[in-house]
Amino acid sequence: MKATFSQSRDEIDEYLQIQVPSVTKHHLGIRAAETREPIRVVVLRALKAYGVTVPDEAISDRRKRRPA
């Protein structure tokens, strides 16, 4: 039986703190720099690719954009 999850825009994100090997954090930082995205976005994309439910609207850069 497959569970279906939905997240409204009003739903609050929860904190998840994990420890990873330093080489993993380093490679996440490199990928984030290459894609010009925060590590959070890189990790969410990876989780979604792994099959974890991640709403598309959650995979966005929430940093404020500066005018050019």
C-alpha positions as CSV (number, residue, x, y, z in Angstrom):
1,M,0.0,0.0,0.0
2,K,1.5,3.3,-1.1
3,A,0.9,6.3,1.2
4,T,0.2,9.7,-0.4
5,F,1.5,12.8,1.3
6,S,0.6,16.4,0.5
7,Q,2.0,19.6,1.9
8,S,0.2,22.8,1.8
9,R,2.1,26.1,1.4
10,D,1.1,27.0,4.9
11,E,2.8,23.9,6.4
12,I,5.8,24.7,8.4
13,D,9.1,23.0,7.6
14,E,10.7,20.9,10.4
15,Y,14.4,20.9,11.4
16,L,16.5,17.9,10.7
17,Q,20.0,17.9,12.0
18,I,22.4,15.1,11.0
19,Q,26.1,14.4,11.1
20,V,27.8,13.4,7.9
21,P,31.4,12.5,7.1
22,S,33.5,15.6,6.4
23,V,34.2,14.4,2.8
24,T,30.4,14.2,2.3
25,K,29.9,17.8,3.6
26,H,32.8,18.9,1.4
27,H,31.3,17.4,-1.7
28,L,27.9,18.9,-0.9
29,G,29.5,22.3,-0.6
30,I,31.2,21.8,-4.0
31,R,27.9,20.7,-5.7
32,A,26.2,23.7,-4.1
33,A,28.8,26.1,-5.4
34,E,28.6,24.5,-8.9
35,T,24.9,24.8,-9.1
36,R,24.7,28.1,-7.2
37,E,22.1,26.6,-4.9
38,P,22.1,26.2,-1.1
39,I,23.1,22.8,0.3
40,R,19.5,22.4,1.5
41,V,18.3,22.4,-2.1
42,V,21.1,19.9,-3.2
43,V,20.1,17.6,-0.4
44,L,16.4,17.8,-1.1
45,R,17.0,17.1,-4.8
46,A,19.1,14.0,-3.8
47,L,16.4,12.8,-1.4
48,K,13.8,13.1,-4.1
49,A,16.0,11.3,-6.6
50,Y,16.3,8.5,-4.0
51,G,12.5,8.2,-3.9
52,V,11.7,10.2,-0.7
53,T,8.6,12.3,-1.0
54,V,9.7,15.9,-1.4
55,P,7.2,18.5,-2.7
56,D,8.4,20.4,-5.7
57,E,7.7,23.7,-4.1
58,A,10.0,22.7,-1.2
59,I,12.9,22.5,-3.6
60,S,13.6,26.2,-4.0
61,D,16.2,28.7,-3.0
62,R,14.6,30.7,-0.1
63,R,17.4,33.2,0.0
64,K,16.4,36.7,-0.8
65,R,17.3,37.9,-4.3
66,R,19.2,41.1,-4.6
67,P,18.3,43.5,-7.5
68,A,20.9,43.4,-10.2
